[in-house]
Amino acid sequence: MEPTIWRSSDTASRTFCPRCGSTMTMVLDKDPSSTGVAAGTLDVNSEHLVPRAGKHIFYKERAGWFVAPDDGSKKFDVWGE
């Protein structure tokens, strides 16, 4: 089953699960080589390797309880810093 692609704005496209509607990915037009993956879609107990994050974006807006791992990834308060 292929994800549903939705043009969410004039700057990005998102994909959703066609069965449950969960957000899966986002690709910004200005950075098409980078795909944002919704963390809730990842199964850390999976047999598949979960890639290390390249960056943490919108870090200033994170949930108060969220602590980003000390994985060496840069943290940005806004997109494109």
N, C-alpha and C positions, 0 to 999 in steps of 0.2 A: 504494500500500500504506500503510495507516494504522499508526501506532505502537501497540504494546500498552501499555495503561495498567495499572499495578499499584499498589495501595494498600500502600506499603511499611511504613507504621506508622500509628498513629492520629493523626499530625500532618502527613503529606505523601503526595502521589501522585507516581509517577515514570513516565516513558515509556521504552520500549525498542524497538529495532528487532526486528520479529517474525521477521526472517530470520536475523540473526546474534546477537541478544541484547544488543547494545551499549546502554549507558545513553545516553539522549538528553537528557531534561529532568527537572526536579524542581520541583514547586509546593507550597509550604508552605501549610497551611490558614490560618495567621495572616497570610499576605501573598499572597492569591490573584492580585493584580494584577502580581506579579513572578514571572517564570519563570527558573529557573536552567538554563543550557545547558551541557552537558558540552563542554569546550574541544576534546576529541578529535573531536567531530562536525563541526567547522568546517574548511572547506577554504579556506585563505587565498589560494590561487591561483584560486579560483572567480571566475566573472564576477559573482557576487552580492556585494553589500557586506556585510561582517561588521560588525555594530554595535559601537560602543565599549562596553566594560564600564561599568556604572553603579557597581559596587562590587566589591571583592575581599573575599570572606568567608573565614573560617577561615585568615587570613593567617599566623598563628603556626604552623599545622600544615602549611604548604606544604613541598614537597620542598626539600631543602637546595640543590639546583642551580637551583631556579626563581627567576627575578628578574622581578617584575611590571613591566610597562612603566610608564614615567613618563607616564601618560595623564590625570592629574588625578583619577582615581577614588579614592575614599576606601578605606582598608584597614581591615578589622575582624578582630579576633582571634576573635570569636564572632559568631553570628548575632544580629541585633537590637540591636547596640550603637548 
